[in-house]
Amino acid sequence: MLAQGGKIDTIEREEDRVKEAKENFKKAGVQDIITIYEGDAVEILPKLNTKYDAVFIDAAKGKYPFFLEQSLRLLNENGIIFADNILYKGYVMSDYNKHKQRTAVRNLREYIAIATNREGLSTKILEVGDGLAITKLKGQ
Ligand SMILES: C[S@@+](CC[C@H](N)C(=O)[O-])C[C@H]1O[C@@H](n2cnc3c(N)ncnc32)[C@H](O)[C@@H]1O
């Protein structure tokens, strides 16, 4: 639930999806509270300096550790990070090692390792859907 006066920023690199999203925002009457940045999140995130209460990661799995570091940089001290698909069809917790998914699996494992082992972070992983990691700063 978005607080009154709250805003949402989102990033999408596919032109047709940006167009569709903008149309949907308009239909839903939320075009003034959602800003969509068009381009690669790897390039856009380092340029952002807004502080966020919540970050939702649901994009290229091979970039999850990078997205985590950027999210931590942009997070308010009471903020929370949700990372979807963190268990990737169970591959992340098994010895699955097929070439096609290997990079994604390695990066998702790295995300989990940082989120669960780094001092100052508290992370729970829910086995719902494709796996959801929820990370907060410890002591919050
Ligand atoms: C799984 S979909 C997101 C679905 C959305 N959360 C929803 O519930 O409707 C992932 C989206 O992220 C976009 N994406 C993936 N990697 C990206 C990146 N590096 N930068 C920007 N967008 C990216 C894809 O084009 C795709 O539209």
The ligand as a MOL file (V3000), in Angstrom:
LIG
                    3D

  0  0  0     0  0            999 V3000
M  V30 BEGIN CTAB
M  V30 COUNTS 27 29 0 0 0
M  V30 BEGIN ATOM
M  V30 1 C 9.5880 -10.2120 -14.8020 0
M  V30 2 S 9.3600 -8.7000 -15.6640 0 CHG=1
M  V30 3 C 8.7260 -7.5970 -14.4460 0
M  V30 4 C 7.3300 -7.8430 -14.1360 0
M  V30 5 C 6.7280 -6.8170 -13.2150 0
M  V30 6 N 7.4070 -6.7950 -11.9220 0
M  V30 7 C 5.2700 -7.1610 -13.0270 0
M  V30 8 O 4.9250 -7.7300 -11.9760 0
M  V30 9 O 4.4970 -6.8670 -13.9300 0 CHG=-1
M  V30 10 C 11.0040 -8.1260 -15.8040 0
M  V30 11 C 11.1070 -6.8330 -16.5940 0
M  V30 12 O 12.3750 -6.2780 -16.3380 0
M  V30 13 C 12.9040 -5.7730 -17.5470 0
M  V30 14 N 14.3590 -5.8100 -17.3560 0
M  V30 15 C 15.1510 -6.9030 -17.2120 0
M  V30 16 N 16.4330 -6.5400 -17.0170 0
M  V30 17 C 16.4490 -5.1770 -17.0450 0
M  V30 18 C 17.4770 -4.2130 -16.9140 0
M  V30 19 N 18.7610 -4.5710 -16.7430 0
M  V30 20 N 17.1400 -2.9080 -16.9760 0
M  V30 21 C 15.8420 -2.5260 -17.1540 0
M  V30 22 N 14.8250 -3.3960 -17.3080 0
M  V30 23 C 15.1240 -4.7090 -17.2500 0
M  V30 24 C 12.3900 -6.7110 -18.6160 0
M  V30 25 O 12.3770 -6.0820 -19.8790 0
M  V30 26 C 11.0000 -7.0410 -18.0980 0
M  V30 27 O 10.0250 -6.1660 -18.6200 0
M  V30 END ATOM
M  V30 BEGIN BOND
M  V30 1 1 1 2
M  V30 2 1 2 3
M  V30 3 1 2 10
M  V30 4 1 3 4
M  V30 5 1 4 5
M  V30 6 1 5 6
M  V30 7 1 5 7
M  V30 8 2 7 8
M  V30 9 1 7 9
M  V30 10 1 10 11
M  V30 11 1 11 12
M  V30 12 1 11 26
M  V30 13 1 12 13
M  V30 14 1 13 14
M  V30 15 1 13 24
M  V30 16 1 14 15
M  V30 17 1 14 23
M  V30 18 2 15 16
M  V30 19 1 16 17
M  V30 20 1 17 18
M  V30 21 2 17 23
M  V30 22 1 18 19
M  V30 23 2 18 20
M  V30 24 1 20 21
M  V30 25 2 21 22
M  V30 26 1 22 23
M  V30 27 1 24 25
M  V30 28 1 24 26
M  V30 29 1 26 27
M  V30 END BOND
M  V30 END CTAB
M  END
